[in-house]
Amino acid sequence: MIVAISFVAIFMLMLVIFHISNRTAAQPNGNLLLGVTLPYDALKDAAVEGIINRFKKSYSLISLAFAALVIPMFFISSYIAISLMYMLVYIVGIMYVNQKNIAKHSSTLYTLKKEREWWTGERNIISVDTELSRLKDTFPISKGWFAFPFGISAFPIIFGILGAHWEAGYWLLQLCGVFTLIVLYLIYLAYTRARSVVYCENTEINITLNRIFKKEWTRCFVIIAAMNSAFFVVLTYLLSFSESGGSVVTTVSIAFSCIVIVPMILAQINVRKARNRFMRLVNEEVYVDEDEYWVFGAMFYKNPNDSRSMVEKRIGYGMTANLASWLGKVTYAVIVAAIGFWIGLSVYLLPLDFGSVTLSVDGQVAVINAPMNNYDFSMQDIVSLSLMDDIPIASKVYGGDSPRFFVGRFFVYGYGESHVYVHRNTPPYIAVELPDGWLFFNGSSSEITERYFSVLSR
């Protein structure tokens, strides 16, 4: 049930993210609405509001439909590979259906724009000197702030060296944390070096808006980097030094996934507020109309005349790659590769859903065949042998950990690192003491386990 709740929490988090993203599409972002550039006096047009209202109803229905599609997870969550594949189909499905809906209404709005010839529009004439004076000294957050998250990440590395923790799983976790931190730093650099965008003919406003954009987003990624480092420190403790089970780790991971999007949302809100405020204060007409370069509901940007590799999204939060640039091609190739990896991982984990732990004996050599793993030992090396009704708390070092199986090398509380090959929630369990440590395993039923125990007891 805990695993099912964890999967459902991830799905519901996705629905919330898509709902928030859709709300940004239905609200003015400067003079953008549904990813379409409009003059300000057209934003309140009855026909435009009608399109927006229809869009709001449609994405609400889509949200309800995909909320209902979360229910199957309660029935398949014990099958890890099937759950991962269902999650992939769910993610791709909601992204496609949601974006198709945006594209439909965006296309309708763009057609209306062409019919009405809404290519330019006047704005209210109000002095902007006060706002410019207040914000003219806005600059990106210094990269020196990254010393703080890098320092946090150094603690478990130093501790691991001093404490002689040489387990592969421990250092793989540290590698993932440092790699993620480096990626965040590179994203930070991309935002600081982003080409300035021209919003209107007022140079000072253009400079100020670009500075606000860079300040908000660089601060955002410094905060996310610090959160990321803290997350991996907590994860290291839970997996390496705590008796907490996988459900606690999953809960912490989901909580981090929920919290980490907050700085991004706040950055986007602050940028849009500043842009809307300034763009309503100037009297110039719309300076650039790039609607033709945004396709599929302003999801993709492809402009061969634009040297920028990354551009701000028109709908949602953050930036997106210019598909006409080399970085854009690499970005979407990586996405395709990630989907391929996910499918491959699901296929690889199928034995954890439908496999079984079996014991075979050849002379004095006992061989345990388990999903994704095998282990053999000499029956002459058995120091002690017993049946247990419950297996002690165990945390994975490497191997497979699913709602149905524990297979691989685990740290078992009270026994140290042990070989574990068990059908979970299927007592009893056989505990075998060997010269180099402990082995825990069982069969797919109590009768089979007791038969295996008799074989080893000879």
N, C-alpha and C positions, 0 to 999 in steps of 0.2 A: 504493500500500500504506500509506503514511504517513497519508493521509486516512482510509482504512478503519480503521486502528488508532485514530485520533483519535475517529471516530464510535463505534467499539466501546467505547472508554474512557469516553465519555459515558454510553452505555447501561449499562455495568457499574457506573458510579458511581450511576446511578439505582437499579439493583437493590440496591446496598449500602444506600442511603438508605431504600428501602422495607423492607428486611430489618430495619434498626435500628429504624425506626418501628413495625414489627409486634412487635418484641421489647418495646417500651415498652407496647404494648397487652396483652401477656401477662404483664406484671409489675405488681405493686401500685403505684399512684400515690396514696399516702395510703390512702384506702378505696375507690379506683376500680380496676376491673379490666375490661378490654375496653370502657372508657367507661361502665360501669355502677357506680352507687354501692352498696356492700355493707357490712354490719357486719363488723368485723374477724374475728369468730369464724367467718364464712362463707367467708373467703378460702381456708381450708384444707379446706373441705368436699369430699368425694370427688366429688360431682356437678360441682362447680365446676372442680375439677382435671381432670376428664374432658373438659369443654368446652374448657378451655385446651389440653390435649394435642391434641385434634382440630384446634383452630385452628392450633397450631404445625405439625402435619403438613401441613395444607392450604396454608398460606402458603409452606412449603418447596417443595411441588409447583408452586405458581404461580411461584416464583422460578426453578425449573429450566426450566419451560415458556418463560418469557420470556427466559431465558438462551439457549435454543435459537433463539429468534426474532432474536437478535443476528446470527446467521450470515449472513443475506441481505445484511447491510451490506458484507461482503467482495466481493459481486458487483455491487452498485449504487452503491458509493461514488464512482465516477467520474462519476456523474450527480448534480449538486448539487441540482437541484430535486426529483428523485425521492427523493433521500436525505432532504431536509428534510421532504417529505410523509410518508415512511415513519417518520421520527422523531416527527412529530406524532401519527400513528396509534398508534405504539408507546407514547408518553407517555400519551395519552388512554386507550388500551387497558389499560395496566398500572394506571393510577389507578382506572379503573372496576372491573376484575376484582378488584384487591386490596381496594378499599373494599367491594365487594359481598360479598366473603368475610368481611371484618370485620363488616359489618352482619348477615350470617347468624348468626354465632356470638354477636355482641352481643345480637341479638334472642332467641336461645336462652337466654342467661344472664339476660336481663331477664324472660323468661317464668318461669324457675326462681325468680327473686327474688319475683315476684308469688305463685307457688304456695306458697313457703315463708314469705311475709310477712316478708321481710328488710328492714324499713324502718328499724330502729334496731338498735344493738348496743353492748354494753359493751366497754370497753377496759381494759388493765392499769393499775393504780393505782401510779404511780411519781412521785416528786417531780420537778418541772420547774424549780425555782428556779435550779439551777446553770446550765442551758442558757439560761434567760431572762437571767440576769445576764451571761452571756458574750456574748450576741448583741443585747442591748437597744439598743446604740449603732450598729447597722447602718443605713446610709443609702445612697440611690442615688449612683452615681458622678457627680461634678460635671460639668455641661455644659462647663466650662472645658477639659476634656480634648480637646474637639473642635477646639481651636485647633491641636493637633498635626497631625491629618490635613488640616485646611484649609491649614496652612502647607506641607505636602508638596505639595498640589495646586497651590499658588501658584508653585512652582519652574518647571514647564514653561511656565506662562503668562508669567511674567516673562522666561524665556529666549526664548520665541517673539517677544515684543515687542522685546527688545533685539537679537535675531538676525534680525529682520525676516522671520520665517517666516509668510507670509501664505497658505499653501496651505489650501484649504477643508478638506481631510482632517485636517490638523493641528489646526485649531481645533474641528472637529466632535468629535474625540477628546477634547479638553479639556472641551468642553461636556458630553459624556457622563459624564466623570469627576466634574465639579462637580455635575451633576444627581443622579448616584447618591449623592454625599456628602450633598447636601441632603435626599434621601429618607431616608437613614440617620439624619440628625439629627432629622427629623420623627418617625420611628419611635421614636427615643430619647425624644423629648418625650411621645409617646403612652404609653410605658411608665412614665415618671415621673409622669404625671398619671392613670394608670389608677385606677379606683375600687377602694377596699380591698375585699377578699373576706373574708367571714365563714366561718371554718372550724369553729369550735366556740364554746362559751359563755365561754371564757376570753379576756378582752379582751387581756391581755398577749401571749398566744400569737398571737392574730390580728394584732396590731400587728407582732410580731417576724417572722412568716411573710410578711407583706406587704412588710416592709422587705427581707428576704432576697430575695424575688422581684424587687423593683425593683433591688436592688444587682446581682444576678447578670446580669440582662438589660441593664441600662444599661451595665455594664462590657463585656458581650458586644458591644454595638453600637458602643462606642467602639473596641474592638479591630478589629472588622470595618471600621469607617471608616478606620482607619489602614492596614489591609491593602489596602483598596480604592484609597486614594490612592497607595500604593507600587506597586500593580499597574498603574495608569494611567501612572505615571512610567516604569516598565519598558516598557510597551507603546508609549509615545511614542518611547522610544529605539529599540526594535526596528523600528518602522515608519518612523521618520523619519531616523534617523542610523546605522542598522546595515545590514550587507549580509545579514542573516539572512533566510531565506525564510519562506514562510507556515507551514511545518511547525513552525518554532521558535515562532512566535506562537501557533499552535494548542496546542502543548505547554504553553507558559506559561499560556495561558487555562484549559486543563484542570486544570493544577496548582493554579491559584488557586481554581477551582471546588471542588476537593477539600479544600483547606486552609480555605476560608472557612466551611465547615460545622462545623469543629472547635469554635470558640468557642460556637456555638449548642448543640452536643451537651453540652459541659461545663457550660454554664449550666443546661440542663434537668436534667442529672444532679445538680448541686448543689442546685437547688431541690427536686427530688423527695426527695433524701436528707434535707434539713432537714424537709420536710413529713412524711415517713414517721416520722422520729425523734420529732417533737413529737406527732403524732397518736396515736402508740402510748404516749405518756407521760401523756395526759390521760384523765380518767374520764367526760367528758361523752359523750352520745350524738351520732349524726350530726345536725348542725344543719340543713343544707339538702340536699334531694334534688331535683335539677333534671334528672333523667334524661329526663323527657318533652319537654324543650326541645332535646335533642340527637337528631338524626335521621341516618339512613343510616350507621349504625355510628359515631355520635358524630363524624361528619365536619363536619356543619353544625349551627350553633347559631342558634335562632330563638326569642327570648323577648321579646315586646312589653312585658313588665312590667319588663325590665331596661334601665336607661338607658345601660349601657355599650355603646360601639361595638365594642370589642375585648375578647375574653376569652381566657384561656389554653386551649390545646388539651387535650383529655382524652387524645388519642392522638397521639404524635409530638412535635414540638418547636415552640416559639414560640407565637404567638397566632393567633386566627382572628376574623373579623368576625361580629358579631351581625347576622344577616340581617334582623332586624326594625328595625334602625337604618338611617339614611340612608347611613352609611358602608359598611354591609354591602352595600346595594344597589349602591353605586358600585363597591365592590371587585369584586364578581362581574360587573358590567357591563364593568369593565376587563379581567377574565380572558377574557370572551367576545370583546371587541374584540381582545385579543392573539392569540387563536386565529384570528380572522378575518384579522388582519394576517399571521400566519404562512402561512395558505392563500394569501393574495394575493401574498406574497413568493415562494412556491413557484411559482405560475403565472407571475409576472413573470420568474423565473429559468429557465423552461423553454427559452428559446432557447440558454442556455449548455449545455444537454444535447443538443439536437437541431439546432442551427443550424450555419452554416458561414461561413467568411470567403471572400468572392468579390471579384473586381476587374472593374470595367467601365470602359470608356474612351469618352468622348464628345468627339471632337475632340482637344484638348490637355488636357482635364480628366479626371483619373483619380479614380474613386470606389471606395472600399473599403466594402463592405457587410458588417457583422459583427453577431453577436448583441448586441442591446441598444444598438448604436452604429454610426454611419456617419462616414466621414471622406473629404474630397476635397482634391485638390491639383493644381496645374498641372504637367504634365510638363516644361514649360520651366524650372521652378524646381529641378529635380533637380540637386544639386551633385555627388553621387557615388552609385553604385549597386553593390551587391555581394551575393553569396550567402554565408551563414554556416551552418556545420554545427551550431553551438550558439548559443543566445541567452544573452547575459550575465545575471547575477543581476539581478532586477528586483523592486522593491517597489511596490505599488499606491498611487497618489495618489487616483484615483477611477476607477470603472468596474467591470468584472467580473473576478473571479479564481476560477476553478474548476479541477478536475482536468483539464478538457478544453481550456479557453481562457484566454488573457489578452486582455482587450479594454478599452481605455480609455487613460487617462494613467498612465504608470508612471515611476518613477525607475529608470533603467537604469544600472548601475554602469559608469563609463567614458564614458557618453554624456549623462548628465543626464536631465532630464525628457523623455520621448519618448512618441509615440503608438505603442501596441503592439496589434496585432490578429493573434494567432497561435493556431494549433492546437498545443497543447502536445505535446511528444514526437513531432513530425512534421516532422523536418528535410527539406530545408534551410529557412532563413529569409531573407527579402529585407530588406536594410538599405538604407534610402533616406535620404540626407542632404539636408535641405532648408534654406533660409535661416534658418528659425526653429527648427530642431532636427532630430531624427531620427525616422524612421518604421520600424517593424519589422512585417512581416506575412508570411503564407504561405497556401497553399491547403490543402485537406483531404488532399492527397497530394503526393509529391515531383514527380510528372509535372505536376500542375496548377501547382505553385509555379514550376517551370522555365518553363512556358508564360507565366505572369504576368511572370517576369523578362525573357523575350524581348520581350514587348509593351512594357515600360517601357524596354528598351534601344534601341528604334527611334530 
